Each structure stands twice: as structure tokens, then as C-alpha cells.
Amino acid sequence: MLRDHGIPGTFFVEPLFATRFGSQPLQEIVGLVRAGGQEVQLHLHTEWVDEARTPLLPGARAKRQYLHHFSLEEQRRSSRWVARF
């Protein structure tokens, strides 16, 4: 609908759920947004870090709701993981 009216949009997509459910749903969502001519931006919900099937961050076993609850290095690791999408 945005494209039909010439309106650009930015969609903030949360990618960390893919550490639990796989990358296919994330790739589909990103593909749909891009196919609509819209912009995709990163929006991390760090609550997913401890849900990863393969540990994303060593020692991250408890819920930490906010990004500032993670060290700078942990934030970098999380961002690097999602940068591949």
C-alpha cells in the first residue's frame, strides 16, 4: 500500500528470533519488505539471546531485557550475528 502511494517506509525487523526458529522466516520477512521497495532496519529484542538453539553469547542463560544490560563486546557479537541478514 505504501509503494502504491509513493510513500517510503522503514520497517524495524527483530532478527534474533531466528536463533531459535531458523533463518528462513527472517529471510522471508526481510524479502517481503524489500520487495515492496521499503527499507529494513535492525531492531534487537535481547530477550531472544538465551532462547538460541546454539548459544549466541557464552554464559547468556538468563533473560536480560535491555541492550544496555549486555557488555559492549556482547552487543558487538549480537550485532555481528544479525549483520549477515
PDB file as gemmi writes it, atoms N, CA and C in Angstrom:
CRYST1    1.000    1.000    1.000  90.00  90.00  90.00 P 1                      
ATOM      1  N   MET A   1       0.825  -1.178   0.000  1.00  0.00           N  
ATOM      2  CA  MET A   1       0.000   0.000   0.000  1.00  0.00           C  
ATOM      3  C   MET A   1       0.881   1.258   0.000  1.00  0.00           C  
ATOM      4  N   LEU A   2       1.955   1.227   0.789  1.00  0.00           N  
ATOM      5  CA  LEU A   2       2.861   2.384   0.806  1.00  0.00           C  
ATOM      6  C   LEU A   2       3.441   2.630  -0.582  1.00  0.00           C  
ATOM      7  N   ARG A   3       3.924   1.573  -1.208  1.00  0.00           N  
ATOM      8  CA  ARG A   3       4.509   1.707  -2.545  1.00  0.00           C  
ATOM      9  C   ARG A   3       3.483   2.240  -3.537  1.00  0.00           C  
ATOM     10  N   ASP A   4       2.262   1.752  -3.451  1.00  0.00           N  
ATOM     11  CA  ASP A   4       1.207   2.196  -4.360  1.00  0.00           C  
ATOM     12  C   ASP A   4       0.969   3.702  -4.282  1.00  0.00           C  
ATOM     13  N   HIS A   5       1.238   4.276  -3.120  1.00  0.00           N  
ATOM     14  CA  HIS A   5       1.024   5.707  -2.924  1.00  0.00           C  
ATOM     15  C   HIS A   5       2.331   6.512  -2.930  1.00  0.00           C  
ATOM     16  N   GLY A   6       3.431   5.852  -3.288  1.00  0.00           N  
ATOM     17  CA  GLY A   6       4.714   6.540  -3.368  1.00  0.00           C  
ATOM     18  C   GLY A   6       5.261   6.983  -2.026  1.00  0.00           C  
ATOM     19  N   ILE A   7       4.892   6.266  -0.983  1.00  0.00           N  
ATOM     20  CA  ILE A   7       5.330   6.625   0.365  1.00  0.00           C  
ATOM     21  C   ILE A   7       6.428   5.657   0.811  1.00  0.00           C  
ATOM     22  N   PRO A   8       7.606   6.181   1.125  1.00  0.00           N  
ATOM     23  CA  PRO A   8       8.660   5.287   1.622  1.00  0.00           C  
ATOM     24  C   PRO A   8       8.410   4.949   3.092  1.00  0.00           C  
ATOM     25  N   GLY A   9       8.756   3.735   3.442  1.00  0.00           N  
ATOM     26  CA  GLY A   9       8.599   3.311   4.832  1.00  0.00           C  
ATOM     27  C   GLY A   9       9.855   2.637   5.327  1.00  0.00           C  
ATOM     28  N   THR A  10      10.051   2.670   6.612  1.00  0.00           N  
ATOM     29  CA  THR A  10      11.149   1.965   7.251  1.00  0.00           C  
ATOM     30  C   THR A  10      10.530   0.960   8.214  1.00  0.00           C  
ATOM     31  N   PHE A  11      10.906  -0.301   8.061  1.00  0.00           N  
ATOM     32  CA  PHE A  11      10.385  -1.369   8.902  1.00  0.00           C  
ATOM     33  C   PHE A  11      11.505  -1.875   9.803  1.00  0.00           C  
ATOM     34  N   PHE A  12      11.261  -1.843  11.084  1.00  0.00           N  
ATOM     35  CA  PHE A  12      12.233  -2.308  12.063  1.00  0.00           C  
ATOM     36  C   PHE A  12      11.944  -3.773  12.341  1.00  0.00           C  
ATOM     37  N   VAL A  13      12.851  -4.629  11.907  1.00  0.00           N  
ATOM     38  CA  VAL A  13      12.658  -6.073  11.979  1.00  0.00           C  
ATOM     39  C   VAL A  13      13.540  -6.639  13.091  1.00  0.00           C  
ATOM     40  N   GLU A  14      12.951  -7.449  13.938  1.00  0.00           N  
ATOM     41  CA  GLU A  14      13.658  -8.091  15.042  1.00  0.00           C  
ATOM     42  C   GLU A  14      14.225  -9.408  14.529  1.00  0.00           C  
ATOM     43  N   PRO A  15      15.561  -9.559  14.438  1.00  0.00           N  
ATOM     44  CA  PRO A  15      16.143 -10.746  13.838  1.00  0.00           C  
ATOM     45  C   PRO A  15      16.548 -11.863  14.799  1.00  0.00           C  
ATOM     46  N   LEU A  16      16.662 -11.591  16.077  1.00  0.00           N  
ATOM     47  CA  LEU A  16      17.205 -12.602  16.987  1.00  0.00           C  
ATOM     48  C   LEU A  16      16.307 -13.812  17.165  1.00  0.00           C  
ATOM     49  N   PHE A  17      15.020 -13.704  16.801  1.00  0.00           N  
ATOM     50  CA  PHE A  17      14.151 -14.869  16.893  1.00  0.00           C  
ATOM     51  C   PHE A  17      14.656 -15.996  15.991  1.00  0.00           C  
ATOM     52  N   ALA A  18      15.431 -15.636  14.956  1.00  0.00           N  
ATOM     53  CA  ALA A  18      15.960 -16.635  14.031  1.00  0.00           C  
ATOM     54  C   ALA A  18      16.964 -17.562  14.694  1.00  0.00           C  
ATOM     55  N   THR A  19      17.549 -17.156  15.817  1.00  0.00           N  
ATOM     56  CA  THR A  19      18.469 -18.050  16.533  1.00  0.00           C  
ATOM     57  C   THR A  19      17.707 -19.213  17.152  1.00  0.00           C  
ATOM     58  N   ARG A  20      16.420 -19.065  17.294  1.00  0.00           N  
ATOM     59  CA  ARG A  20      15.567 -20.119  17.852  1.00  0.00           C  
ATOM     60  C   ARG A  20      14.826 -20.895  16.767  1.00  0.00           C  
ATOM     61  N   PHE A  21      14.312 -20.170  15.761  1.00  0.00           N  
ATOM     62  CA  PHE A  21      13.423 -20.777  14.770  1.00  0.00           C  
ATOM     63  C   PHE A  21      14.034 -20.935  13.380  1.00  0.00           C  
ATOM     64  N   GLY A  22      15.282 -20.496  13.209  1.00  0.00           N  
ATOM     65  CA  GLY A  22      15.945 -20.615  11.923  1.00  0.00           C  
ATOM     66  C   GLY A  22      15.849 -19.336  11.109  1.00  0.00           C  
ATOM     67  N   SER A  23      16.693 -19.249  10.109  1.00  0.00           N  
ATOM     68  CA  SER A  23      16.803 -18.007   9.343  1.00  0.00           C  
ATOM     69  C   SER A  23      15.750 -17.866   8.244  1.00  0.00           C  
ATOM     70  N   GLN A  24      15.097 -18.947   7.848  1.00  0.00           N  
ATOM     71  CA  GLN A  24      14.137 -18.875   6.748  1.00  0.00           C  
ATOM     72  C   GLN A  24      13.004 -17.884   7.011  1.00  0.00           C  
ATOM     73  N   PRO A  25      12.337 -17.906   8.171  1.00  0.00           N  
ATOM     74  CA  PRO A  25      11.274 -16.915   8.392  1.00  0.00           C  
ATOM     75  C   PRO A  25      11.792 -15.471   8.362  1.00  0.00           C  
ATOM     76  N   LEU A  26      12.971 -15.254   8.900  1.00  0.00           N  
ATOM     77  CA  LEU A  26      13.555 -13.916   8.889  1.00  0.00           C  
ATOM     78  C   LEU A  26      13.852 -13.475   7.459  1.00  0.00           C  
ATOM     79  N   GLN A  27      14.443 -14.357   6.670  1.00  0.00           N  
ATOM     80  CA  GLN A  27      14.743 -14.028   5.281  1.00  0.00           C  
ATOM     81  C   GLN A  27      13.470 -13.729   4.495  1.00  0.00           C  
ATOM     82  N   GLU A  28      12.410 -14.453   4.800  1.00  0.00           N  
ATOM     83  CA  GLU A  28      11.129 -14.212   4.128  1.00  0.00           C  
ATOM     84  C   GLU A  28      10.582 -12.822   4.472  1.00  0.00           C  
ATOM     85  N   ILE A  29      10.609 -12.469   5.746  1.00  0.00           N  
ATOM     86  CA  ILE A  29      10.105 -11.168   6.183  1.00  0.00           C  
ATOM     87  C   ILE A  29      10.905 -10.036   5.542  1.00  0.00           C  
ATOM     88  N   VAL A  30      12.231 -10.142   5.608  1.00  0.00           N  
ATOM     89  CA  VAL A  30      13.097  -9.114   5.020  1.00  0.00           C  
ATOM     90  C   VAL A  30      12.867  -9.033   3.514  1.00  0.00           C  
ATOM     91  N   GLY A  31      12.722 -10.181   2.874  1.00  0.00           N  
ATOM     92  CA  GLY A  31      12.480 -10.200   1.433  1.00  0.00           C  
ATOM     93  C   GLY A  31      11.174  -9.520   1.047  1.00  0.00           C  
ATOM     94  N   LEU A  32      10.130  -9.760   1.827  1.00  0.00           N  
ATOM     95  CA  LEU A  32       8.838  -9.128   1.546  1.00  0.00           C  
ATOM     96  C   LEU A  32       8.909  -7.609   1.684  1.00  0.00           C  
ATOM     97  N   VAL A  33       9.581  -7.151   2.714  1.00  0.00           N  
ATOM     98  CA  VAL A  33       9.700  -5.700   2.919  1.00  0.00           C  
ATOM     99  C   VAL A  33      10.505  -5.076   1.772  1.00  0.00           C  
ATOM    100  N   ARG A  34      11.616  -5.704   1.430  1.00  0.00           N  
ATOM    101  CA  ARG A  34      12.451  -5.171   0.339  1.00  0.00           C  
ATOM    102  C   ARG A  34      11.738  -5.238  -1.003  1.00  0.00           C  
ATOM    103  N   ALA A  35      10.997  -6.320  -1.232  1.00  0.00           N  
ATOM    104  CA  ALA A  35      10.257  -6.457  -2.490  1.00  0.00           C  
ATOM    105  C   ALA A  35       9.211  -5.353  -2.632  1.00  0.00           C  
ATOM    106  N   GLY A  36       8.745  -4.851  -1.500  1.00  0.00           N  
ATOM    107  CA  GLY A  36       7.801  -3.746  -1.517  1.00  0.00           C  
ATOM    108  C   GLY A  36       8.467  -2.395  -1.675  1.00  0.00           C  
ATOM    109  N   GLY A  37       9.791  -2.413  -1.873  1.00  0.00           N  
ATOM    110  CA  GLY A  37      10.524  -1.172  -2.079  1.00  0.00           C  
ATOM    111  C   GLY A  37      10.752  -0.373  -0.810  1.00  0.00           C  
ATOM    112  N   GLN A  38      10.690  -1.052   0.317  1.00  0.00           N  
ATOM    113  CA  GLN A  38      10.813  -0.372   1.596  1.00  0.00           C  
ATOM    114  C   GLN A  38      12.163  -0.682   2.250  1.00  0.00           C  
ATOM    115  N   GLU A  39      12.492   0.098   3.254  1.00  0.00           N  
ATOM    116  CA  GLU A  39      13.765  -0.031   3.959  1.00  0.00           C  
ATOM    117  C   GLU A  39      13.605  -0.941   5.177  1.00  0.00           C  
ATOM    118  N   VAL A  40      14.635  -1.742   5.433  1.00  0.00           N  
ATOM    119  CA  VAL A  40      14.669  -2.620   6.604  1.00  0.00           C  
ATOM    120  C   VAL A  40      15.767  -2.122   7.534  1.00  0.00           C  
ATOM    121  N   GLN A  41      15.433  -1.985   8.806  1.00  0.00           N  
ATOM    122  CA  GLN A  41      16.400  -1.590   9.830  1.00  0.00           C  
ATOM    123  C   GLN A  41      16.379  -2.628  10.948  1.00  0.00           C  
ATOM    124  N   LEU A  42      17.440  -2.658  11.674  1.00  0.00           N  
ATOM    125  CA  LEU A  42      17.633  -3.605  12.767  1.00  0.00           C  
ATOM    126  C   LEU A  42      16.927  -3.144  14.034  1.00  0.00           C  
ATOM    127  N   HIS A  43      16.304  -4.097  14.715  1.00  0.00           N  
ATOM    128  CA  HIS A  43      15.640  -3.809  15.993  1.00  0.00           C  
ATOM    129  C   HIS A  43      15.803  -5.040  16.877  1.00  0.00           C  
ATOM    130  N   LEU A  44      16.831  -5.031  17.715  1.00  0.00           N  
ATOM    131  CA  LEU A  44      17.127  -6.206  18.549  1.00  0.00           C  
ATOM    132  C   LEU A  44      16.233  -6.287  19.786  1.00  0.00           C  
ATOM    133  N   HIS A  45      15.648  -7.431  19.984  1.00  0.00           N  
ATOM    134  CA  HIS A  45      14.973  -7.749  21.244  1.00  0.00           C  
ATOM    135  C   HIS A  45      15.870  -8.762  21.940  1.00  0.00           C  
ATOM    136  N   THR A  46      16.625  -8.284  22.884  1.00  0.00           N  
ATOM    137  CA  THR A  46      17.647  -9.127  23.517  1.00  0.00           C  
ATOM    138  C   THR A  46      17.053 -10.254  24.349  1.00  0.00           C  
ATOM    139  N   GLU A  47      15.750 -10.253  24.550  1.00  0.00           N  
ATOM    140  CA  GLU A  47      15.121 -11.358  25.261  1.00  0.00           C  
ATOM    141  C   GLU A  47      15.315 -12.688  24.534  1.00  0.00           C  
ATOM    142  N   TRP A  48      15.665 -12.639  23.254  1.00  0.00           N  
ATOM    143  CA  TRP A  48      15.865 -13.852  22.468  1.00  0.00           C  
ATOM    144  C   TRP A  48      17.251 -14.473  22.659  1.00  0.00           C  
ATOM    145  N   VAL A  49      18.187 -13.746  23.234  1.00  0.00           N  
ATOM    146  CA  VAL A  49      19.570 -14.235  23.324  1.00  0.00           C  
ATOM    147  C   VAL A  49      19.645 -15.590  24.021  1.00  0.00           C  
ATOM    148  N   ASP A  50      18.942 -15.755  25.114  1.00  0.00           N  
ATOM    149  CA  ASP A  50      19.018 -17.031  25.835  1.00  0.00           C  
ATOM    150  C   ASP A  50      18.113 -18.104  25.230  1.00  0.00           C  
ATOM    151  N   GLU A  51      17.378 -17.785  24.181  1.00  0.00           N  
ATOM    152  CA  GLU A  51      16.494 -18.737  23.504  1.00  0.00           C  
ATOM    153  C   GLU A  51      17.189 -19.438  22.328  1.00  0.00           C  
ATOM    154  N   ALA A  52      18.379 -18.979  21.961  1.00  0.00           N  
ATOM    155  CA  ALA A  52      19.082 -19.520  20.799  1.00  0.00           C  
ATOM    156  C   ALA A  52      19.343 -21.006  20.955  1.00  0.00           C  
ATOM    157  N   ARG A  53      19.135 -21.748  19.885  1.00  0.00           N  
ATOM    158  CA  ARG A  53      19.413 -23.198  19.914  1.00  0.00           C  
ATOM    159  C   ARG A  53      20.909 -23.460  20.075  1.00  0.00           C  
ATOM    160  N   THR A  54      21.714 -22.665  19.396  1.00  0.00           N  
ATOM    161  CA  THR A  54      23.159 -22.682  19.579  1.00  0.00           C  
ATOM    162  C   THR A  54      23.483 -21.386  20.300  1.00  0.00           C  
ATOM    163  N   PRO A  55      24.154 -21.465  21.441  1.00  0.00           N  
ATOM    164  CA  PRO A  55      24.392 -20.246  22.233  1.00  0.00           C  
ATOM    165  C   PRO A  55      24.976 -19.111  21.393  1.00  0.00           C  
ATOM    166  N   LEU A  56      24.316 -17.984  21.465  1.00  0.00           N  
ATOM    167  CA  LEU A  56      24.759 -16.789  20.751  1.00  0.00           C  
ATOM    168  C   LEU A  56      25.881 -16.106  21.522  1.00  0.00           C  
ATOM    169  N   LEU A  57      25.724 -16.063  22.827  1.00  0.00           N  
ATOM    170  CA  LEU A  57      26.726 -15.470  23.706  1.00  0.00           C  
ATOM    171  C   LEU A  57      27.052 -16.458  24.814  1.00  0.00           C  
ATOM    172  N   PRO A  58      28.306 -16.834  24.963  1.00  0.00           N  
ATOM    173  CA  PRO A  58      28.672 -17.753  26.029  1.00  0.00           C  
ATOM    174  C   PRO A  58      28.238 -17.210  27.395  1.00  0.00           C  
ATOM    175  N   GLY A  59      27.589 -18.036  28.164  1.00  0.00           N  
ATOM    176  CA  GLY A  59      27.181 -17.643  29.510  1.00  0.00           C  
ATOM    177  C   GLY A  59      25.872 -16.889  29.577  1.00  0.00           C  
ATOM    178  N   ALA A  60      25.250 -16.615  28.445  1.00  0.00           N  
ATOM    179  CA  ALA A  60      23.975 -15.885  28.447  1.00  0.00           C  
ATOM    180  C   ALA A  60      22.841 -16.882  28.634  1.00  0.00           C  
ATOM    181  N   ARG A  61      22.517 -17.172  29.870  1.00  0.00           N  
ATOM    182  CA  ARG A  61      21.496 -18.171  30.173  1.00  0.00           C  
ATOM    183  C   ARG A  61      20.241 -17.572  30.797  1.00  0.00           C  
ATOM    184  N   ALA A  62      20.307 -16.331  31.207  1.00  0.00           N  
ATOM    185  CA  ALA A  62      19.158 -15.696  31.849  1.00  0.00           C  
ATOM    186  C   ALA A  62      18.659 -14.546  30.973  1.00  0.00           C  
ATOM    187  N   LYS A  63      17.397 -14.248  31.120  1.00  0.00           N  
ATOM    188  CA  LYS A  63      16.812 -13.133  30.367  1.00  0.00           C  
ATOM    189  C   LYS A  63      17.438 -11.815  30.802  1.00  0.00           C  
ATOM    190  N   ARG A  64      17.827 -11.033  29.816  1.00  0.00           N  
ATOM    191  CA  ARG A  64      18.252  -9.658  30.035  1.00  0.00           C  
ATOM    192  C   ARG A  64      17.470  -8.837  29.027  1.00  0.00           C  
ATOM    193  N   GLN A  65      16.566  -8.027  29.534  1.00  0.00           N  
ATOM    194  CA  GLN A  65      15.588  -7.379  28.671  1.00  0.00           C  
ATOM    195  C   GLN A  65      16.148  -6.281  27.782  1.00  0.00           C  
ATOM    196  N   TYR A  66      17.110  -5.545  28.250  1.00  0.00           N  
ATOM    197  CA  TYR A  66      17.569  -4.371  27.509  1.00  0.00           C  
ATOM    198  C   TYR A  66      19.002  -4.530  27.025  1.00  0.00           C  
ATOM    199  N   LEU A  67      19.297  -3.913  25.891  1.00  0.00           N  
ATOM    200  CA  LEU A  67      20.628  -3.998  25.308  1.00  0.00           C  
ATOM    201  C   LEU A  67      21.688  -3.473  26.266  1.00  0.00           C  
ATOM    202  N   HIS A  68      21.359  -2.457  27.052  1.00  0.00           N  
ATOM    203  CA  HIS A  68      22.364  -1.905  27.972  1.00  0.00           C  
ATOM    204  C   HIS A  68      22.689  -2.869  29.120  1.00  0.00           C  
ATOM    205  N   HIS A  69      21.967  -3.956  29.244  1.00  0.00           N  
ATOM    206  CA  HIS A  69      22.299  -4.987  30.235  1.00  0.00           C  
ATOM    207  C   HIS A  69      23.432  -5.901  29.747  1.00  0.00           C  
ATOM    208  N   PHE A  70      23.855  -5.715  28.519  1.00  0.00           N  
ATOM    209  CA  PHE A  70      24.923  -6.512  27.928  1.00  0.00           C  
ATOM    210  C   PHE A  70      26.192  -5.672  27.833  1.00  0.00           C  
ATOM    211  N   SER A  71      27.323  -6.334  27.964  1.00  0.00           N  
ATOM    212  CA  SER A  71      28.595  -5.625  27.822  1.00  0.00           C  
ATOM    213  C   SER A  71      28.732  -5.133  26.381  1.00  0.00           C  
ATOM    214  N   LEU A  72      29.651  -4.214  26.164  1.00  0.00           N  
ATOM    215  CA  LEU A  72      29.885  -3.699  24.819  1.00  0.00           C  
ATOM    216  C   LEU A  72      30.273  -4.834  23.871  1.00  0.00           C  
ATOM    217  N   GLU A  73      31.109  -5.752  24.330  1.00  0.00           N  
ATOM    218  CA  GLU A  73      31.510  -6.884  23.484  1.00  0.00           C  
ATOM    219  C   GLU A  73      30.316  -7.779  23.160  1.00  0.00           C  
ATOM    220  N   GLU A  74      29.441  -8.026  24.117  1.00  0.00           N  
ATOM    221  CA  GLU A  74      28.248  -8.834  23.856  1.00  0.00           C  
ATOM    222  C   GLU A  74      27.329  -8.127  22.856  1.00  0.00           C  
ATOM    223  N   GLN A  75      27.236  -6.819  22.952  1.00  0.00           N  
ATOM    224  CA  GLN A  75      26.438  -6.054  21.993  1.00  0.00           C  
ATOM    225  C   GLN A  75      27.036  -6.173  20.596  1.00  0.00           C  
ATOM    226  N   ARG A  76      28.346  -6.103  20.514  1.00  0.00           N  
ATOM    227  CA  ARG A  76      29.024  -6.247  19.213  1.00  0.00           C  
ATOM    228  C   ARG A  76      28.762  -7.625  18.619  1.00  0.00           C  
ATOM    229  N   ARG A  77      28.872  -8.664  19.432  1.00  0.00           N  
ATOM    230  CA  ARG A  77      28.642 -10.031  18.945  1.00  0.00           C  
ATOM    231  C   ARG A  77      27.223 -10.199  18.435  1.00  0.00           C  
ATOM    232  N   SER A  78      26.272  -9.679  19.172  1.00  0.00           N  
ATOM    233  CA  SER A  78      24.871  -9.782  18.758  1.00  0.00           C  
ATOM    234  C   SER A  78      24.654  -9.044  17.442  1.00  0.00           C  
ATOM    235  N   SER A  79      25.224  -7.870  17.320  1.00  0.00           N  
ATOM    236  CA  SER A  79      25.078  -7.074  16.098  1.00  0.00           C  
ATOM    237  C   SER A  79      25.755  -7.745  14.913  1.00  0.00           C  
ATOM    238  N   ARG A  80      26.917  -8.358  15.136  1.00  0.00           N  
ATOM    239  CA  ARG A  80      27.614  -9.070  14.055  1.00  0.00           C  
ATOM    240  C   ARG A  80      26.786 -10.245  13.566  1.00  0.00           C  
ATOM    241  N   TRP A  81      26.124 -10.942  14.491  1.00  0.00           N  
ATOM    242  CA  TRP A  81      25.320 -12.091  14.096  1.00  0.00           C  
ATOM    243  C   TRP A  81      24.205 -11.653  13.139  1.00  0.00           C  
ATOM    244  N   VAL A  82      23.538 -10.568  13.488  1.00  0.00           N  
ATOM    245  CA  VAL A  82      22.400 -10.142  12.663  1.00  0.00           C  
ATOM    246  C   VAL A  82      22.849  -9.413  11.406  1.00  0.00           C  
ATOM    247  N   ALA A  83      24.068  -8.940  11.341  1.00  0.00           N  
ATOM    248  CA  ALA A  83      24.554  -8.195  10.164  1.00  0.00           C  
ATOM    249  C   ALA A  83      24.559  -9.076   8.912  1.00  0.00           C  
ATOM    250  N   ARG A  84      24.588 -10.373   9.076  1.00  0.00           N  
ATOM    251  CA  ARG A  84      24.619 -11.249   7.902  1.00  0.00           C  
ATOM    252  C   ARG A  84      23.285 -11.302   7.172  1.00  0.00           C  
ATOM    253  N   PHE A  85      22.261 -10.727   7.762  1.00  0.00           N  
ATOM    254  CA  PHE A  85      20.961 -10.673   7.090  1.00  0.00           C  
ATOM    255  C   PHE A  85      20.799  -9.307   6.488  1.00  0.00           C  
TER     256      PHE A  85                                                      
END                                                                             
